Amino acid sequence: MTILHKLSDDDIEAVVGEKIAENIIRARDGKMHIVEGGGGVYGKLE
């Protein structure tokens, strides 16, 4: 998790590609609503 939170945007994009990097960056910036999972239920994006 430290890598996802502290790695620069460019470094993330170099590893996972542009589309996935955009989603990671949006999640880090709080621009994506994430519903937590638990009790046998997966989390999801809304």
Chimera marker file (.cmm) of the C-alpha trace (Angstrom):
<marker_set name="trace">
<marker id="1" x="0.000" y="0.000" z="0.000" r="1" g="1" b="0" radius="0.5"/>
<marker id="2" x="2.894" y="2.366" z="0.627" r="1" g="1" b="0" radius="0.5"/>
<marker id="3" x="3.838" y="2.150" z="-3.053" r="1" g="1" b="0" radius="0.5"/>
<marker id="4" x="0.311" y="3.082" z="-4.152" r="1" g="1" b="0" radius="0.5"/>
<marker id="5" x="0.191" y="6.036" z="-1.757" r="1" g="1" b="0" radius="0.5"/>
<marker id="6" x="3.689" y="7.466" z="-2.152" r="1" g="1" b="0" radius="0.5"/>
<marker id="7" x="4.878" y="6.639" z="-5.677" r="1" g="1" b="0" radius="0.5"/>
<marker id="8" x="4.751" y="9.524" z="-8.154" r="1" g="1" b="0" radius="0.5"/>
<marker id="9" x="2.002" y="9.587" z="-10.774" r="1" g="1" b="0" radius="0.5"/>
<marker id="10" x="4.548" y="9.107" z="-13.582" r="1" g="1" b="0" radius="0.5"/>
<marker id="11" x="6.133" y="6.092" z="-11.878" r="1" g="1" b="0" radius="0.5"/>
<marker id="12" x="2.752" y="4.423" z="-11.399" r="1" g="1" b="0" radius="0.5"/>
<marker id="13" x="1.864" y="5.020" z="-15.050" r="1" g="1" b="0" radius="0.5"/>
<marker id="14" x="5.188" y="3.538" z="-16.192" r="1" g="1" b="0" radius="0.5"/>
<marker id="15" x="4.401" y="0.281" z="-14.367" r="1" g="1" b="0" radius="0.5"/>
<marker id="16" x="0.641" y="-0.217" z="-14.854" r="1" g="1" b="0" radius="0.5"/>
<marker id="17" x="-0.227" y="1.897" z="-17.882" r="1" g="1" b="0" radius="0.5"/>
<marker id="18" x="-2.204" y="5.083" z="-18.327" r="1" g="1" b="0" radius="0.5"/>
<marker id="19" x="-5.774" y="3.856" z="-17.694" r="1" g="1" b="0" radius="0.5"/>
<marker id="20" x="-5.050" y="2.008" z="-14.441" r="1" g="1" b="0" radius="0.5"/>
<marker id="21" x="-2.768" y="4.824" z="-13.259" r="1" g="1" b="0" radius="0.5"/>
<marker id="22" x="-5.590" y="7.336" z="-13.759" r="1" g="1" b="0" radius="0.5"/>
<marker id="23" x="-7.875" y="5.249" z="-11.545" r="1" g="1" b="0" radius="0.5"/>
<marker id="24" x="-5.224" y="4.891" z="-8.823" r="1" g="1" b="0" radius="0.5"/>
<marker id="25" x="-4.583" y="8.646" z="-8.873" r="1" g="1" b="0" radius="0.5"/>
<marker id="26" x="-8.321" y="9.428" z="-8.710" r="1" g="1" b="0" radius="0.5"/>
<marker id="27" x="-8.699" y="7.085" z="-5.725" r="1" g="1" b="0" radius="0.5"/>
<marker id="28" x="-5.694" y="8.684" z="-3.965" r="1" g="1" b="0" radius="0.5"/>
<marker id="29" x="-7.123" y="12.161" z="-4.533" r="1" g="1" b="0" radius="0.5"/>
<marker id="30" x="-10.511" y="11.166" z="-3.123" r="1" g="1" b="0" radius="0.5"/>
<marker id="31" x="-12.262" y="11.591" z="-6.475" r="1" g="1" b="0" radius="0.5"/>
<marker id="32" x="-13.555" y="8.027" z="-6.566" r="1" g="1" b="0" radius="0.5"/>
<marker id="33" x="-16.206" y="6.623" z="-4.215" r="1" g="1" b="0" radius="0.5"/>
<marker id="34" x="-15.131" y="3.239" z="-2.839" r="1" g="1" b="0" radius="0.5"/>
<marker id="35" x="-17.601" y="1.055" z="-0.933" r="1" g="1" b="0" radius="0.5"/>
<marker id="36" x="-15.724" y="-1.140" z="1.528" r="1" g="1" b="0" radius="0.5"/>
<marker id="37" x="-16.308" y="-4.859" z="1.597" r="1" g="1" b="0" radius="0.5"/>
<marker id="38" x="-16.338" y="-7.226" z="4.526" r="1" g="1" b="0" radius="0.5"/>
<marker id="39" x="-18.009" y="-10.341" z="5.849" r="1" g="1" b="0" radius="0.5"/>
<marker id="40" x="-17.595" y="-12.230" z="2.580" r="1" g="1" b="0" radius="0.5"/>
<marker id="41" x="-18.625" y="-9.272" z="0.396" r="1" g="1" b="0" radius="0.5"/>
<marker id="42" x="-16.145" y="-7.655" z="-1.991" r="1" g="1" b="0" radius="0.5"/>
<marker id="43" x="-15.631" y="-3.898" z="-2.000" r="1" g="1" b="0" radius="0.5"/>
<marker id="44" x="-16.632" y="-1.984" z="-5.129" r="1" g="1" b="0" radius="0.5"/>
<marker id="45" x="-16.361" y="1.357" z="-6.902" r="1" g="1" b="0" radius="0.5"/>
<marker id="46" x="-19.394" y="3.525" z="-7.434" r="1" g="1" b="0" radius="0.5"/>
<link id1="1" id2="2" r="1" g="1" b="0" radius="0.2"/>
<link id1="2" id2="3" r="1" g="1" b="0" radius="0.2"/>
<link id1="3" id2="4" r="1" g="1" b="0" radius="0.2"/>
<link id1="4" id2="5" r="1" g="1" b="0" radius="0.2"/>
<link id1="5" id2="6" r="1" g="1" b="0" radius="0.2"/>
<link id1="6" id2="7" r="1" g="1" b="0" radius="0.2"/>
<link id1="7" id2="8" r="1" g="1" b="0" radius="0.2"/>
<link id1="8" id2="9" r="1" g="1" b="0" radius="0.2"/>
<link id1="9" id2="10" r="1" g="1" b="0" radius="0.2"/>
<link id1="10" id2="11" r="1" g="1" b="0" radius="0.2"/>
<link id1="11" id2="12" r="1" g="1" b="0" radius="0.2"/>
<link id1="12" id2="13" r="1" g="1" b="0" radius="0.2"/>
<link id1="13" id2="14" r="1" g="1" b="0" radius="0.2"/>
<link id1="14" id2="15" r="1" g="1" b="0" radius="0.2"/>
<link id1="15" id2="16" r="1" g="1" b="0" radius="0.2"/>
<link id1="16" id2="17" r="1" g="1" b="0" radius="0.2"/>
<link id1="17" id2="18" r="1" g="1" b="0" radius="0.2"/>
<link id1="18" id2="19" r="1" g="1" b="0" radius="0.2"/>
<link id1="19" id2="20" r="1" g="1" b="0" radius="0.2"/>
<link id1="20" id2="21" r="1" g="1" b="0" radius="0.2"/>
<link id1="21" id2="22" r="1" g="1" b="0" radius="0.2"/>
<link id1="22" id2="23" r="1" g="1" b="0" radius="0.2"/>
<link id1="23" id2="24" r="1" g="1" b="0" radius="0.2"/>
<link id1="24" id2="25" r="1" g="1" b="0" radius="0.2"/>
<link id1="25" id2="26" r="1" g="1" b="0" radius="0.2"/>
<link id1="26" id2="27" r="1" g="1" b="0" radius="0.2"/>
<link id1="27" id2="28" r="1" g="1" b="0" radius="0.2"/>
<link id1="28" id2="29" r="1" g="1" b="0" radius="0.2"/>
<link id1="29" id2="30" r="1" g="1" b="0" radius="0.2"/>
<link id1="30" id2="31" r="1" g="1" b="0" radius="0.2"/>
<link id1="31" id2="32" r="1" g="1" b="0" radius="0.2"/>
<link id1="32" id2="33" r="1" g="1" b="0" radius="0.2"/>
<link id1="33" id2="34" r="1" g="1" b="0" radius="0.2"/>
<link id1="34" id2="35" r="1" g="1" b="0" radius="0.2"/>
<link id1="35" id2="36" r="1" g="1" b="0" radius="0.2"/>
<link id1="36" id2="37" r="1" g="1" b="0" radius="0.2"/>
<link id1="37" id2="38" r="1" g="1" b="0" radius="0.2"/>
<link id1="38" id2="39" r="1" g="1" b="0" radius="0.2"/>
<link id1="39" id2="40" r="1" g="1" b="0" radius="0.2"/>
<link id1="40" id2="41" r="1" g="1" b="0" radius="0.2"/>
<link id1="41" id2="42" r="1" g="1" b="0" radius="0.2"/>
<link id1="42" id2="43" r="1" g="1" b="0" radius="0.2"/>
<link id1="43" id2="44" r="1" g="1" b="0" radius="0.2"/>
<link id1="44" id2="45" r="1" g="1" b="0" radius="0.2"/>
<link id1="45" id2="46" r="1" g="1" b="0" radius="0.2"/>
</marker_set>
